[in-house]
Amino acid sequence: MTKGKANEKAPPPAKLIKALTTLLKQYEEDVIKDALKQLTKKKVGPRTIPDWELLAGLLHEDAARLLGRSSAARTSNRSTAIKLAPQAQRQSLDSAQRRLKDKLGKHREHYALVTAAAVAAVEEPVLKYLELCEELADGIQSRRYWQQTLRHAKWAVDAYRAKGKEISESMSYQDILAGLISSGTGSGFGLQGYLPIPPNE
């Protein structure tokens, strides 16, 4: 075997080609590239401390307020950091407090909205879910994911109405998806893995 042939790369497996073809039907090419970069990126620097697991209860409380399910007063970032710092301590108590306060200051509003949207998709009227998706799609920490999610959700609502079905005030986004799936709308990939992806705008 010559050196040139030894260095030749083997063709990608058929399963990989098929999987990538499916993904390209669902997402734009740059979205897939970004996801691959994130998955293959080498982790450098200090180990990430899973503070958000510790803060999950707080985010659910914030989400409940956003959904009008709770009238409890919102705790400040500072008081929350002081309260939870002993459980998040890795070095000094002061450093844990500063770390928690900083994370809450930067990401609390966004993560509370994400949590509220996840709950609303199943338990709230679809209009509330769309409202939260719009806020996430247009917010300071907006991501392409939420812009696509909003577009898919609006498409699902339009597709449901196109079937001649009424959307009651209490229907959730999950109810609409279930209705579309049961009516046989789409057989490919896309929304929730069942509906075809809407056309690009």
N, C-alpha and C positions, 0 to 999 in steps of 0.2 A: 504494500500500500504506500502510495506517495505521500509526502508531507502535505501537499495541497489538499488531497482527498481526506486526509485525517483531520484537517481543520474545518472541513465542510460541516455546516450545521444540519442536523437531521430536521426534516420537515415537521411542523407542529402536529401533534396528534389530532385525529379527526374529531374526537370529543371536545377538544379545546376550541377548534374552529367552529363547531356547532354552538358551543356555549357563548363564544364571542359574537357570533352572528345573531343569536337571540338577544344578547345585551344591546347590540347596536340598533336593534329594532325598538328597544325601550328607551334608551338614553343616548344623548349626544356623545360624540367621540371624545370631546374634551372632558366630559364628566367621568367617563370610564378611565381615561388617562390619569385624572386627578386621584381617583379611587385607588388605582394601582400604585401610584407614588406613595400614597398614605400607607398602604399595606406593606410595601417593601422598604419603606424608609427606615434607616437604622436609627435606633434610639440612642441618643447621646445625652450626657449630662446626668444630673441627679434623678433618681427614681421618682416618678410621679406619685404623689400621695393621694389616695382615693377619697378626697374630702367630700365629693359630691354624694357618695353613698351615705355619709354621715348627715348631709344636708337634705337628703331626700324628703324627710318629714316636713321640713320647712317649706320646700318647694310645693309640696302637696297642699299645705296650708295656704300658700300664696295663690295657687291655682284655684282653690275653693273660693277665695275671695273674688278672683277674676270672673268666676262663673256664677257669682251671686249666691253661693251656697254657705257662706260663712260671713258673719259680721264681726268676728274677732279682730282686735286691733293688730296691726302689722308690727312685728318686732323689728327693731333697728338692726342694721348690719353689725354694729358695734356690740350691742347686747347679746346678739346671737353668737358672735365670735367668742365673747368672754365665756358664755355658757358652755359652748361645745369644745373650746380649746383643750381642756384636760383629756378629752377622748381623742383629739387629733394631734396631741403632742408627740413630736419626734425628737426634738432637742429641748429648747426652752419653751416655757408657757407663753412668754411674750411673742416669740417667733410664730407659734401656732395661732395666736390671736391675730397677728398682723396678716398672716397668710389667709386665714379664713375671711377676714374683713375685706382684704383685697379681692379675693375671688368673688365674694358676694357683690361688691361694688361694681365689678366688671361684668358679671354674668347673671346675677340673680333675676333680673327682669326678663331676660331672654329665656332662661331655663324654666321660669314659672309659666311663661306663655307656651312653651313647648309642652310642658306637663298638662296645662289646661287644654291644649289642642288634642292631646292624646285621649284625655277623658271625654272631651266634647264629641269626638268622632263616634263614640259609642253611646254616650249617655245624654247628649244634649241635642236640641234641634239642629238640623243641618245648617241653618242660617248662622247660628252661633259658631259652628265649626268654620264656616267660610270666613266669618269676620276675624277669627283668630288667625287663620291662614293668611289672610290679607295683611294683618298686622306683622306677622312673621316675615312675609315676603317683602314688605316695604320697610322693615325696621333697620336700625343701625347695624345689627348683626345679621342682616338678611343673607341667606345662602341660596344658591341655585336650586337646592333641594326643595325649599319652600315655595319658590316661584313655580317649579314644576308641579308640586303637590297642589297648589292653588289652581293651576290650569287644569289638572286632572279632575279635581273635585268639581269645578264648574262644568267641565265636560260631562261628568257623570250625571249631574243634576239635569243638564239639557237633554242628555240621552234618555233619562227617565221620563221627562215630560214629553219627549218625542214619541214615546210609546203610548201616549194618551193617558198617562197615569197622573193622578193628583198627588201632590206632596202636602201631607198634613203638617200642621204646626209642630207636632211632636216627633216627626220622623227624624231619625239621626242619619248621619252619613253612612253608617254601617247598614242601616235599613235600606237605603237607596241602592247600595252596592248589592245587597242580598236580593233585592227586587230585580235588578238588572241581570244578575247571574241566573236567577230562577226563570227569567223570561227568555233566556238563551241569547242575550246580547253579547256578542263576541265570543270567540273560542281561542283567541291567541293570548298574547302576553300584554301586560300593562298594569292597569289599576288592580292592586291587590293580587296580581298574578292571574287574573281572570279576564279582564276586559282589555280590548285593544288600545294601544296608546292613541291619544287624540292627535289630530294633525298639527304640525308646527304652525305657529302663528307668524 
